């Protein structure tokens, strides 16, 4: 089943939702030893739009990026509890990739 998926396909799908969603999906793909390890997380995150819609998913991803927890579990919790509504619309803009001392990049695992 995973043969149908590629990083490019996930990134294009995320880009259609918005910049914050793209940041989260990119984080899932780039911070794993192999991008394929992030496919299930990406699918789970992107499928949240079926239930909550693209706008709420984008706001939840922006909130997850803002709190430094761009994970499926965090995004699902934000959506379930309606916490994305606490984020002002103007906060959703082009997000910089997550970079800080506590995040290990792919080079760490080589």
Biopython code that builds the backbone (N, CA, C, O; Angstrom):
import numpy as np
from Bio.PDB.StructureBuilder import StructureBuilder

atoms = [
    (1, "UNK", "N", (0.821, -1.202, 0.000)),
    (1, "UNK", "CA", (0.000, 0.000, 0.000)),
    (1, "UNK", "C", (0.863, 1.263, 0.000)),
    (1, "UNK", "O", (0.506, 2.256, -0.635)),
    (2, "UNK", "N", (1.989, 1.231, 0.705)),
    (2, "UNK", "CA", (2.851, 2.410, 0.766)),
    (2, "UNK", "C", (3.517, 2.720, -0.566)),
    (2, "UNK", "O", (4.066, 3.807, -0.744)),
    (3, "UNK", "N", (3.476, 1.779, -1.506)),
    (3, "UNK", "CA", (4.103, 2.026, -2.801)),
    (3, "UNK", "C", (3.414, 3.166, -3.543)),
    (3, "UNK", "O", (4.015, 3.782, -4.423)),
    (4, "UNK", "N", (2.165, 3.451, -3.199)),
    (4, "UNK", "CA", (1.428, 4.526, -3.848)),
    (4, "UNK", "C", (1.899, 5.898, -3.376)),
    (4, "UNK", "O", (1.626, 6.902, -4.034)),
    (5, "UNK", "N", (2.601, 5.956, -2.250)),
    (5, "UNK", "CA", (2.947, 7.224, -1.622)),
    (5, "UNK", "C", (4.403, 7.584, -1.860)),
    (5, "UNK", "O", (5.262, 6.717, -2.015)),
    (6, "UNK", "N", (4.655, 8.877, -1.885)),
    (6, "UNK", "CA", (6.018, 9.381, -1.999)),
    (6, "UNK", "C", (6.084, 10.684, -1.209)),
    (6, "UNK", "O", (5.051, 11.309, -0.965)),
    (7, "UNK", "N", (7.278, 11.101, -0.809)),
    (7, "UNK", "CA", (7.385, 12.384, -0.105)),
    (7, "UNK", "C", (6.765, 13.528, -0.913)),
    (7, "UNK", "O", (6.090, 14.391, -0.351)),
    (8, "UNK", "N", (6.991, 13.533, -2.219)),
    (8, "UNK", "CA", (6.434, 14.591, -3.055)),
    (8, "UNK", "C", (4.919, 14.632, -3.026)),
    (8, "UNK", "O", (4.317, 15.706, -3.020)),
    (9, "UNK", "N", (4.311, 13.471, -3.010)),
    (9, "UNK", "CA", (2.851, 13.410, -2.976)),
    (9, "UNK", "C", (2.307, 13.972, -1.662)),
    (9, "UNK", "O", (1.325, 14.714, -1.656)),
    (10, "UNK", "N", (2.955, 13.612, -0.543)),
    (10, "UNK", "CA", (2.529, 14.148, 0.751)),
    (10, "UNK", "C", (2.739, 15.656, 0.812)),
    (10, "UNK", "O", (1.880, 16.384, 1.311)),
    (11, "UNK", "N", (3.870, 16.126, 0.309)),
    (11, "UNK", "CA", (4.167, 17.558, 0.345)),
    (11, "UNK", "C", (3.176, 18.352, -0.508)),
    (11, "UNK", "O", (2.744, 19.432, -0.105)),
    (12, "UNK", "N", (2.814, 17.831, -1.674)),
    (12, "UNK", "CA", (1.830, 18.512, -2.525)),
    (12, "UNK", "C", (0.463, 18.565, -1.855)),
    (12, "UNK", "O", (-0.223, 19.586, -1.907)),
    (13, "UNK", "N", (0.071, 17.459, -1.226)),
    (13, "UNK", "CA", (-1.213, 17.398, -0.524)),
    (13, "UNK", "C", (-1.213, 18.418, 0.621)),
    (13, "UNK", "O", (-2.172, 19.168, 0.798)),
    (14, "UNK", "N", (-0.133, 18.431, 1.385)),
    (14, "UNK", "CA", (-0.033, 19.354, 2.521)),
    (14, "UNK", "C", (-0.050, 20.806, 2.050)),
    (14, "UNK", "O", (-0.660, 21.661, 2.692)),
    (15, "UNK", "N", (0.616, 21.084, 0.933)),
    (15, "UNK", "CA", (0.671, 22.451, 0.395)),
    (15, "UNK", "C", (-0.730, 22.946, 0.046)),
    (15, "UNK", "O", (-1.019, 24.135, 0.181)),
    (16, "UNK", "N", (-1.604, 22.039, -0.403)),
    (16, "UNK", "CA", (-2.981, 22.419, -0.727)),
    (16, "UNK", "C", (-3.757, 22.826, 0.522)),
    (16, "UNK", "O", (-4.689, 23.625, 0.440)),
    (17, "UNK", "N", (-3.377, 22.280, 1.678)),
    (17, "UNK", "CA", (-4.046, 22.636, 2.933)),
    (17, "UNK", "C", (-3.524, 23.976, 3.426)),
    (17, "UNK", "O", (-4.307, 24.857, 3.782)),
    (18, "UNK", "N", (-2.186, 24.137, 3.448)),
    (18, "UNK", "CA", (-1.629, 25.409, 3.884)),
    (18, "UNK", "C", (-0.181, 25.299, 4.321)),
    (18, "UNK", "O", (0.389, 24.208, 4.370)),
    (19, "UNK", "N", (0.406, 26.445, 4.639)),
    (19, "UNK", "CA", (1.832, 26.529, 4.968)),
    (19, "UNK", "C", (2.184, 25.784, 6.249)),
    (19, "UNK", "O", (3.221, 25.122, 6.309)),
    (20, "UNK", "N", (1.344, 25.879, 7.270)),
    (20, "UNK", "CA", (1.648, 25.205, 8.537)),
    (20, "UNK", "C", (1.564, 23.692, 8.373)),
    (20, "UNK", "O", (2.379, 22.955, 8.929)),
    (21, "UNK", "N", (0.584, 23.236, 7.613)),
    (21, "UNK", "CA", (0.450, 21.800, 7.360)),
    (21, "UNK", "C", (1.658, 21.305, 6.577)),
    (21, "UNK", "O", (2.171, 20.219, 6.845)),
    (22, "UNK", "N", (2.110, 22.088, 5.621)),
    (22, "UNK", "CA", (3.310, 21.741, 4.864)),
    (22, "UNK", "C", (4.520, 21.639, 5.794)),
    (22, "UNK", "O", (5.333, 20.725, 5.653)),
    (23, "UNK", "N", (4.643, 22.561, 6.732)),
    (23, "UNK", "CA", (5.751, 22.529, 7.694)),
    (23, "UNK", "C", (5.716, 21.250, 8.519)),
    (23, "UNK", "O", (6.751, 20.618, 8.732)),
    (24, "UNK", "N", (4.530, 20.866, 8.985)),
    (24, "UNK", "CA", (4.390, 19.662, 9.811)),
    (24, "UNK", "C", (4.727, 18.413, 9.006)),
    (24, "UNK", "O", (5.458, 17.545, 9.483)),
    (25, "UNK", "N", (4.200, 18.317, 7.791)),
    (25, "UNK", "CA", (4.463, 17.136, 6.955)),
    (25, "UNK", "C", (5.943, 17.069, 6.596)),
    (25, "UNK", "O", (6.543, 15.995, 6.625)),
    (26, "UNK", "N", (6.527, 18.205, 6.260)),
    (26, "UNK", "CA", (7.959, 18.226, 5.957)),
    (26, "UNK", "C", (8.761, 17.750, 7.171)),
    (26, "UNK", "O", (9.725, 16.998, 7.030)),
    (27, "UNK", "N", (8.358, 18.190, 8.355)),
    (27, "UNK", "CA", (9.024, 17.760, 9.593)),
    (27, "UNK", "C", (8.919, 16.240, 9.753)),
    (27, "UNK", "O", (9.899, 15.587, 10.113)),
    (28, "UNK", "N", (7.749, 15.681, 9.491)),
    (28, "UNK", "CA", (7.555, 14.235, 9.621)),
    (28, "UNK", "C", (8.462, 13.466, 8.658)),
    (28, "UNK", "O", (8.996, 12.415, 9.013)),
    (29, "UNK", "N", (8.634, 13.981, 7.462)),
    (29, "UNK", "CA", (9.427, 13.279, 6.452)),
    (29, "UNK", "C", (10.932, 13.476, 6.640)),
    (29, "UNK", "O", (11.713, 12.556, 6.393)),
    (30, "UNK", "N", (11.340, 14.661, 7.074)),
    (30, "UNK", "CA", (12.769, 14.978, 7.144)),
    (30, "UNK", "C", (13.434, 14.541, 8.440)),
    (30, "UNK", "O", (14.655, 14.391, 8.483)),
    (31, "UNK", "N", (12.667, 14.339, 9.481)),
    (31, "UNK", "CA", (13.266, 14.012, 10.766)),
    (31, "UNK", "C", (13.154, 12.535, 11.103)),
    (31, "UNK", "O", (12.991, 12.158, 12.263)),
    (32, "UNK", "N", (13.240, 11.725, 10.095)),
    (32, "UNK", "CA", (13.244, 10.267, 10.236)),
    (32, "UNK", "C", (14.434, 9.748, 9.441)),
    (32, "UNK", "O", (14.881, 10.378, 8.483)),
    (33, "UNK", "N", (14.928, 8.611, 9.846)),
    (33, "UNK", "CA", (16.062, 8.026, 9.136)),
    (33, "UNK", "C", (15.701, 7.787, 7.665)),
    (33, "UNK", "O", (16.502, 8.046, 6.767)),
    (34, "UNK", "N", (14.496, 7.296, 7.441)),
    (34, "UNK", "CA", (13.981, 7.091, 6.081)),
    (34, "UNK", "C", (12.632, 7.799, 5.998)),
    (34, "UNK", "O", (11.810, 7.641, 6.899)),
    (35, "UNK", "N", (12.381, 8.573, 4.944)),
    (35, "UNK", "CA", (11.097, 9.277, 4.835)),
    (35, "UNK", "C", (9.891, 8.344, 4.959)),
    (35, "UNK", "O", (8.840, 8.749, 5.457)),
    (36, "UNK", "N", (10.043, 7.097, 4.508)),
    (36, "UNK", "CA", (8.933, 6.146, 4.549)),
    (36, "UNK", "C", (8.426, 5.924, 5.968)),
    (36, "UNK", "O", (7.264, 5.570, 6.164)),
    (37, "UNK", "N", (9.285, 6.129, 6.953)),
    (37, "UNK", "CA", (8.877, 5.944, 8.345)),
    (37, "UNK", "C", (7.852, 6.993, 8.769)),
    (37, "UNK", "O", (7.124, 6.782, 9.740)),
    (38, "UNK", "N", (7.784, 8.096, 8.071)),
    (38, "UNK", "CA", (6.833, 9.150, 8.401)),
    (38, "UNK", "C", (5.521, 9.073, 7.635)),
    (38, "UNK", "O", (4.625, 9.883, 7.870)),
    (39, "UNK", "N", (5.391, 8.115, 6.723)),
    (39, "UNK", "CA", (4.201, 8.045, 5.882)),
    (39, "UNK", "C", (2.915, 7.894, 6.687)),
    (39, "UNK", "O", (1.934, 8.587, 6.414)),
    (40, "UNK", "N", (2.903, 7.007, 7.667)),
    (40, "UNK", "CA", (1.670, 6.794, 8.448)),
    (40, "UNK", "C", (1.290, 8.052, 9.211)),
    (40, "UNK", "O", (0.113, 8.407, 9.285)),
    (41, "UNK", "N", (2.286, 8.729, 9.780)),
    (41, "UNK", "CA", (2.000, 9.975, 10.499)),
    (41, "UNK", "C", (1.440, 11.016, 9.531)),
    (41, "UNK", "O", (0.474, 11.708, 9.852)),
    (42, "UNK", "N", (2.044, 11.127, 8.354)),
    (42, "UNK", "CA", (1.561, 12.088, 7.357)),
    (42, "UNK", "C", (0.124, 11.770, 6.943)),
    (42, "UNK", "O", (-0.716, 12.666, 6.855)),
    (43, "UNK", "N", (-0.148, 10.498, 6.690)),
    (43, "UNK", "CA", (-1.508, 10.103, 6.321)),
    (43, "UNK", "C", (-2.494, 10.448, 7.427)),
    (43, "UNK", "O", (-3.569, 10.988, 7.165)),
    (44, "UNK", "N", (-2.125, 10.134, 8.659)),
    (44, "UNK", "CA", (-3.003, 10.426, 9.786)),
    (44, "UNK", "C", (-3.282, 11.909, 9.922)),
    (44, "UNK", "O", (-4.421, 12.319, 10.147)),
    (45, "UNK", "N", (-2.239, 12.709, 9.783)),
    (45, "UNK", "CA", (-2.395, 14.165, 9.890)),
    (45, "UNK", "C", (-3.275, 14.687, 8.756)),
    (45, "UNK", "O", (-4.237, 15.415, 8.999)),
    (46, "UNK", "N", (-2.950, 14.320, 7.534)),
    (46, "UNK", "CA", (-3.682, 14.846, 6.382)),
    (46, "UNK", "C", (-5.128, 14.351, 6.334)),
    (46, "UNK", "O", (-6.009, 15.064, 5.854)),
    (47, "UNK", "N", (-5.377, 13.142, 6.825)),
    (47, "UNK", "CA", (-6.748, 12.628, 6.845)),
    (47, "UNK", "C", (-7.622, 13.335, 7.877)),
    (47, "UNK", "O", (-8.845, 13.197, 7.840)),
    (48, "UNK", "N", (-7.028, 14.081, 8.787)),
    (48, "UNK", "CA", (-7.823, 14.857, 9.743)),
    (48, "UNK", "C", (-8.707, 15.868, 9.008)),
    (48, "UNK", "O", (-9.750, 16.276, 9.519)),
    (49, "UNK", "N", (-8.285, 16.267, 7.811)),
    (49, "UNK", "CA", (-9.078, 17.244, 7.052)),
    (49, "UNK", "C", (-10.429, 16.672, 6.635)),
    (49, "UNK", "O", (-11.373, 17.430, 6.413)),
    (50, "UNK", "N", (-10.539, 15.359, 6.527)),
    (50, "UNK", "CA", (-11.825, 14.750, 6.166)),
    (50, "UNK", "C", (-12.886, 15.052, 7.220)),
    (50, "UNK", "O", (-14.039, 15.337, 6.895)),
    (51, "UNK", "N", (-12.484, 14.988, 8.469)),
    (51, "UNK", "CA", (-13.433, 15.193, 9.565)),
    (51, "UNK", "C", (-13.550, 16.661, 9.962)),
    (51, "UNK", "O", (-14.643, 17.143, 10.258)),
    (52, "UNK", "N", (-12.425, 17.369, 9.967)),
    (52, "UNK", "CA", (-12.404, 18.733, 10.495)),
    (52, "UNK", "C", (-12.324, 19.825, 9.426)),
    (52, "UNK", "O", (-12.576, 20.993, 9.721)),
    (53, "UNK", "N", (-11.981, 19.465, 8.209)),
    (53, "UNK", "CA", (-11.834, 20.455, 7.140)),
    (53, "UNK", "C", (-10.420, 21.018, 7.090)),
    (53, "UNK", "O", (-9.669, 20.946, 8.063)),
    (54, "UNK", "N", (-10.076, 21.581, 5.934)),
    (54, "UNK", "CA", (-8.721, 22.094, 5.721)),
    (54, "UNK", "C", (-8.380, 23.275, 6.622)),
    (54, "UNK", "O", (-7.261, 23.367, 7.125)),
    (55, "UNK", "N", (-9.332, 24.176, 6.830)),
    (55, "UNK", "CA", (-9.026, 25.372, 7.623)),
    (55, "UNK", "C", (-8.693, 25.006, 9.068)),
    (55, "UNK", "O", (-7.729, 25.523, 9.633)),
    (56, "UNK", "N", (-9.486, 24.118, 9.667)),
    (56, "UNK", "CA", (-9.205, 23.725, 11.055)),
    (56, "UNK", "C", (-7.901, 22.942, 11.139)),
    (56, "UNK", "O", (-7.134, 23.112, 12.086)),
    (57, "UNK", "N", (-7.646, 22.078, 10.146)),
    (57, "UNK", "CA", (-6.384, 21.331, 10.153)),
    (57, "UNK", "C", (-5.209, 22.293, 10.061)),
    (57, "UNK", "O", (-4.228, 22.140, 10.790)),
    (58, "UNK", "N", (-5.292, 23.269, 9.187)),
    (58, "UNK", "CA", (-4.210, 24.245, 9.031)),
    (58, "UNK", "C", (-3.979, 25.010, 10.330)),
    (58, "UNK", "O", (-2.836, 25.230, 10.729)),
    (59, "UNK", "N", (-5.051, 25.411, 10.983)),
    (59, "UNK", "CA", (-4.921, 26.133, 12.247)),
    (59, "UNK", "C", (-4.329, 25.230, 13.331)),
    (59, "UNK", "O", (-3.519, 25.683, 14.139)),
    (60, "UNK", "N", (-4.726, 23.962, 13.353)),
    (60, "UNK", "CA", (-4.178, 23.021, 14.337)),
    (60, "UNK", "C", (-2.692, 22.789, 14.086)),
    (60, "UNK", "O", (-1.906, 22.704, 15.030)),
    (61, "UNK", "N", (-2.308, 22.687, 12.824)),
    (61, "UNK", "CA", (-0.887, 22.517, 12.499)),
    (61, "UNK", "C", (-0.096, 23.755, 12.912)),
    (61, "UNK", "O", (1.015, 23.638, 13.429)),
    (62, "UNK", "N", (-0.660, 24.932, 12.688)),
    (62, "UNK", "CA", (0.013, 26.167, 13.107)),
    (62, "UNK", "C", (0.191, 26.185, 14.621)),
    (62, "UNK", "O", (1.241, 26.586, 15.125)),
    (63, "UNK", "N", (-0.830, 25.752, 15.336)),
    (63, "UNK", "CA", (-0.748, 25.690, 16.799)),
    (63, "UNK", "C", (0.319, 24.677, 17.226)),
    (63, "UNK", "O", (1.095, 24.945, 18.143)),
    (64, "UNK", "N", (0.359, 23.521, 16.567)),
    (64, "UNK", "CA", (1.348, 22.487, 16.897)),
    (64, "UNK", "C", (2.770, 22.989, 16.641)),
    (64, "UNK", "O", (3.674, 22.725, 17.434)),
    (65, "UNK", "N", (2.967, 23.706, 15.546)),
    (65, "UNK", "CA", (4.280, 24.282, 15.246)),
    (65, "UNK", "C", (4.644, 25.310, 16.310)),
    (65, "UNK", "O", (5.777, 25.349, 16.791)),
    (66, "UNK", "N", (3.675, 26.138, 16.670)),
    (66, "UNK", "CA", (3.919, 27.194, 17.654)),
    (66, "UNK", "C", (4.336, 26.622, 19.007)),
    (66, "UNK", "O", (5.183, 27.202, 19.687)),
    (67, "UNK", "N", (3.752, 25.489, 19.406)),
    (67, "UNK", "CA", (4.101, 24.899, 20.704)),
    (67, "UNK", "C", (5.266, 23.924, 20.598)),
    (67, "UNK", "O", (5.684, 23.345, 21.601)),
    (68, "UNK", "N", (5.797, 23.736, 19.384)),
    (68, "UNK", "CA", (6.963, 22.872, 19.203)),
    (68, "UNK", "C", (6.661, 21.391, 19.255)),
    (68, "UNK", "O", (7.526, 20.593, 19.617)),
    (69, "UNK", "N", (5.434, 21.008, 18.893)),
    (69, "UNK", "CA", (5.046, 19.601, 18.922)),
    (69, "UNK", "C", (4.284, 19.233, 17.649)),
    (69, "UNK", "O", (3.075, 19.005, 17.699)),
    (70, "UNK", "N", (4.979, 19.172, 16.507)),
    (70, "UNK", "CA", (4.313, 18.904, 15.235)),
    (70, "UNK", "C", (4.081, 17.407, 14.997)),
    (70, "UNK", "O", (4.553, 16.851, 14.006)),
    (71, "UNK", "N", (3.355, 16.765, 15.908)),
    (71, "UNK", "CA", (3.121, 15.327, 15.828)),
    (71, "UNK", "C", (1.651, 15.040, 15.556)),
    (71, "UNK", "O", (0.785, 15.886, 15.781)),
    (72, "UNK", "N", (1.388, 13.839, 15.068)),
    (72, "UNK", "CA", (-0.001, 13.427, 14.845)),
    (72, "UNK", "C", (-0.797, 13.528, 16.141)),
    (72, "UNK", "O", (-1.904, 14.066, 16.158)),
    (73, "UNK", "N", (-0.239, 13.016, 17.205)),
    (73, "UNK", "CA", (-0.950, 12.996, 18.490)),
    (73, "UNK", "C", (-1.325, 14.414, 18.939)),
    (73, "UNK", "O", (-2.448, 14.647, 19.386)),
    (74, "UNK", "N", (-0.393, 15.351, 18.821)),
    (74, "UNK", "CA", (-0.679, 16.732, 19.223)),
    (74, "UNK", "C", (-1.756, 17.357, 18.346)),
    (74, "UNK", "O", (-2.671, 18.011, 18.848)),
    (75, "UNK", "N", (-1.648, 17.156, 17.052)),
    (75, "UNK", "CA", (-2.609, 17.754, 16.125)),
    (75, "UNK", "C", (-3.999, 17.165, 16.339)),
    (75, "UNK", "O", (-4.988, 17.896, 16.342)),
    (76, "UNK", "N", (-4.080, 15.845, 16.520)),
    (76, "UNK", "CA", (-5.375, 15.209, 16.778)),
    (76, "UNK", "C", (-5.987, 15.735, 18.075)),
    (76, "UNK", "O", (-7.193, 15.973, 18.142)),
    (77, "UNK", "N", (-5.170, 15.916, 19.090)),
    (77, "UNK", "CA", (-5.655, 16.432, 20.369)),
    (77, "UNK", "C", (-6.123, 17.881, 20.244)),
    (77, "UNK", "O", (-7.162, 18.252, 20.790)),
    (78, "UNK", "N", (-5.356, 18.693, 19.528)),
    (78, "UNK", "CA", (-5.738, 20.093, 19.310)),
    (78, "UNK", "C", (-7.101, 20.158, 18.619)),
    (78, "UNK", "O", (-7.966, 20.937, 19.019)),
    (79, "UNK", "N", (-7.291, 19.339, 17.583)),
    (79, "UNK", "CA", (-8.555, 19.337, 16.852)),
    (79, "UNK", "C", (-9.700, 18.811, 17.714)),
    (79, "UNK", "O", (-10.778, 19.403, 17.749)),
    (80, "UNK", "N", (-9.466, 17.713, 18.400)),
    (80, "UNK", "CA", (-10.506, 17.094, 19.229)),
    (80, "UNK", "C", (-11.014, 18.067, 20.288)),
    (80, "UNK", "O", (-12.209, 18.109, 20.580)),
    (81, "UNK", "N", (-10.103, 18.843, 20.857)),
    (81, "UNK", "CA", (-10.457, 19.756, 21.940)),
    (81, "UNK", "C", (-10.737, 21.184, 21.473)),
    (81, "UNK", "O", (-10.989, 22.068, 22.292)),
    (82, "UNK", "N", (-10.695, 21.410, 20.165)),
    (82, "UNK", "CA", (-11.003, 22.731, 19.621)),
    (82, "UNK", "C", (-9.986, 23.802, 19.963)),
    (82, "UNK", "O", (-10.307, 24.990, 19.951)),
    (83, "UNK", "N", (-8.757, 23.393, 20.270)),
    (83, "UNK", "CA", (-7.747, 24.358, 20.700)),
    (83, "UNK", "C", (-7.198, 25.204, 19.560)),
    (83, "UNK", "O", (-6.576, 26.238, 19.802)),
    (84, "UNK", "N", (-7.422, 24.777, 18.325)),
    (84, "UNK", "CA", (-6.921, 25.567, 17.197)),
    (84, "UNK", "C", (-7.684, 26.882, 17.085)),
    (84, "UNK", "O", (-7.217, 27.817, 16.433)),
    (85, "UNK", "N", (-8.843, 26.959, 17.710)),
    (85, "UNK", "CA", (-9.644, 28.182, 17.656)),
    (85, "UNK", "C", (-9.007, 29.307, 18.458)),
    (85, "UNK", "O", (-9.356, 30.473, 18.277)),
    (86, "UNK", "N", (-8.067, 28.962, 19.351)),
    (86, "UNK", "CA", (-7.383, 29.965, 20.164)),
    (86, "UNK", "C", (-6.335, 30.739, 19.376)),
    (86, "UNK", "O", (-5.833, 31.757, 19.854)),
    (87, "UNK", "N", (-5.997, 30.275, 18.179)),
    (87, "UNK", "CA", (-4.942, 30.885, 17.379)),
    (87, "UNK", "C", (-5.536, 31.950, 16.463)),
    (87, "UNK", "O", (-6.409, 31.636, 15.654)),
    (88, "UNK", "N", (-5.089, 33.200, 16.568)),
    (88, "UNK", "CA", (-5.611, 34.237, 15.676)),
    (88, "UNK", "C", (-5.277, 33.937, 14.215)),
    (88, "UNK", "O", (-4.234, 33.350, 13.928)),
    (89, "UNK", "N", (-6.144, 34.331, 13.298)),
    (89, "UNK", "CA", (-5.932, 34.073, 11.864)),
    (89, "UNK", "C", (-4.604, 34.623, 11.366)),
    (89, "UNK", "O", (-3.935, 33.977, 10.559)),
    (90, "UNK", "N", (-4.212, 35.797, 11.830)),
    (90, "UNK", "CA", (-2.983, 36.401, 11.313)),
    (90, "UNK", "C", (-1.735, 35.630, 11.730)),
    (90, "UNK", "O", (-0.656, 35.877, 11.191)),
    (91, "UNK", "N", (-1.860, 34.694, 12.684)),
    (91, "UNK", "CA", (-0.707, 33.889, 13.088)),
    (91, "UNK", "C", (-0.383, 32.818, 12.056)),
    (91, "UNK", "O", (0.717, 32.267, 12.049)),
    (92, "UNK", "N", (-1.335, 32.529, 11.196)),
    (92, "UNK", "CA", (-1.111, 31.504, 10.186)),
    (92, "UNK", "C", (-0.506, 32.181, 8.966)),
    (92, "UNK", "O", (-1.202, 32.851, 8.204)),
    (93, "UNK", "N", (0.764, 32.002, 8.797)),
    (93, "UNK", "CA", (1.475, 32.573, 7.659)),
    (93, "UNK", "C", (2.569, 31.593, 7.280)),
    (93, "UNK", "O", (2.554, 30.439, 7.707)),
    (94, "UNK", "N", (3.489, 32.040, 6.505)),
    (94, "UNK", "CA", (4.608, 31.181, 6.148)),
    (94, "UNK", "C", (5.385, 30.834, 7.409)),
    (94, "UNK", "O", (5.893, 31.717, 8.098)),
    (95, "UNK", "N", (5.472, 29.562, 7.700)),
    (95, "UNK", "CA", (6.177, 29.120, 8.893)),
    (95, "UNK", "C", (7.579, 28.681, 8.526)),
    (95, "UNK", "O", (7.800, 28.004, 7.522)),
    (96, "UNK", "N", (8.501, 29.072, 9.345)),
    (96, "UNK", "CA", (9.873, 28.631, 9.171)),
    (96, "UNK", "C", (9.969, 27.178, 9.614)),
    (96, "UNK", "O", (9.208, 26.755, 10.485)),
    (97, "UNK", "N", (10.877, 26.408, 9.043)),
    (97, "UNK", "CA", (11.066, 25.037, 9.503)),
    (97, "UNK", "C", (11.445, 25.035, 10.983)),
    (97, "UNK", "O", (12.073, 25.965, 11.488)),
    (98, "UNK", "N", (11.048, 23.979, 11.647)),
    (98, "UNK", "CA", (11.375, 23.852, 13.061)),
    (98, "UNK", "C", (12.863, 23.606, 13.219)),
    (98, "UNK", "O", (13.386, 22.594, 12.754)),
    (99, "UNK", "N", (13.537, 24.527, 13.871)),
    (99, "UNK", "CA", (14.965, 24.376, 14.123)),
    (99, "UNK", "C", (15.235, 24.917, 15.516)),
    (99, "UNK", "O", (15.056, 26.106, 15.781)),
    (100, "UNK", "N", (15.659, 24.045, 16.387)),
    (100, "UNK", "CA", (16.150, 24.478, 17.683)),
    (100, "UNK", "C", (17.002, 23.363, 18.256)),
    (100, "UNK", "O", (17.050, 22.267, 17.697)),
    (101, "UNK", "N", (17.674, 23.629, 19.362)),
    (101, "UNK", "CA", (18.666, 22.709, 19.903)),
    (101, "UNK", "C", (18.113, 21.334, 20.253)),
    (101, "UNK", "O", (18.873, 20.366, 20.283)),
    (102, "UNK", "N", (16.833, 21.218, 20.517)),
    (102, "UNK", "CA", (16.270, 19.940, 20.942)),
    (102, "UNK", "C", (15.826, 19.049, 19.790)),
    (102, "UNK", "O", (15.450, 17.899, 20.017)),
    (103, "UNK", "N", (15.862, 19.547, 18.571)),
    (103, "UNK", "CA", (15.473, 18.731, 17.424)),
    (103, "UNK", "C", (16.707, 18.190, 16.726)),
    (103, "UNK", "O", (17.621, 18.935, 16.372)),
    (104, "UNK", "N", (16.716, 16.886, 16.536)),
    (104, "UNK", "CA", (17.831, 16.254, 15.834)),
    (104, "UNK", "C", (17.463, 16.093, 14.369)),
    (104, "UNK", "O", (16.366, 15.643, 14.040)),
    (105, "UNK", "N", (18.360, 16.455, 13.520)),
    (105, "UNK", "CA", (18.134, 16.289, 12.092)),
    (105, "UNK", "C", (18.554, 14.908, 11.641)),
    (105, "UNK", "O", (19.034, 14.113, 12.449)),
    (106, "UNK", "N", (18.383, 14.607, 10.362)),
    (106, "UNK", "CA", (18.728, 13.288, 9.850)),
    (106, "UNK", "C", (20.215, 12.956, 9.997)),
    (106, "UNK", "O", (20.576, 11.782, 10.080)),
    (107, "UNK", "N", (21.075, 13.969, 10.030)),
    (107, "UNK", "CA", (22.512, 13.730, 10.183)),
    (107, "UNK", "C", (22.880, 13.109, 11.515)),
    (107, "UNK", "O", (23.914, 12.451, 11.627)),
    (108, "UNK", "N", (22.056, 13.308, 12.518)),
    (108, "UNK", "CA", (22.320, 12.767, 13.849)),
    (108, "UNK", "C", (22.370, 11.243, 13.831)),
    (108, "UNK", "O", (23.122, 10.638, 14.595)),
    (109, "UNK", "N", (21.585, 10.625, 12.975)),
    (109, "UNK", "CA", (21.422, 9.176, 12.977)),
    (109, "UNK", "C", (22.370, 8.445, 12.040)),
    (109, "UNK", "O", (22.256, 7.232, 11.868)),
    (110, "UNK", "N", (23.283, 9.154, 11.447)),
    (110, "UNK", "CA", (24.200, 8.493, 10.503)),
    (110, "UNK", "C", (25.432, 7.996, 11.190)),
    (110, "UNK", "O", (26.307, 7.416, 10.546)),
]
sb = StructureBuilder()
sb.init_structure("model")
sb.init_model(0)
sb.init_chain("A")
sb.init_seg("    ")
for serial, (resi, resn, name, xyz) in enumerate(atoms, 1):
    if name == "N":
        sb.init_residue(resn, " ", resi, " ")
    sb.init_atom(name, np.array(xyz, "f"), 0.0, 1.0, " ", f" {name:<3s}", serial, name[0])
structure = sb.get_structure()
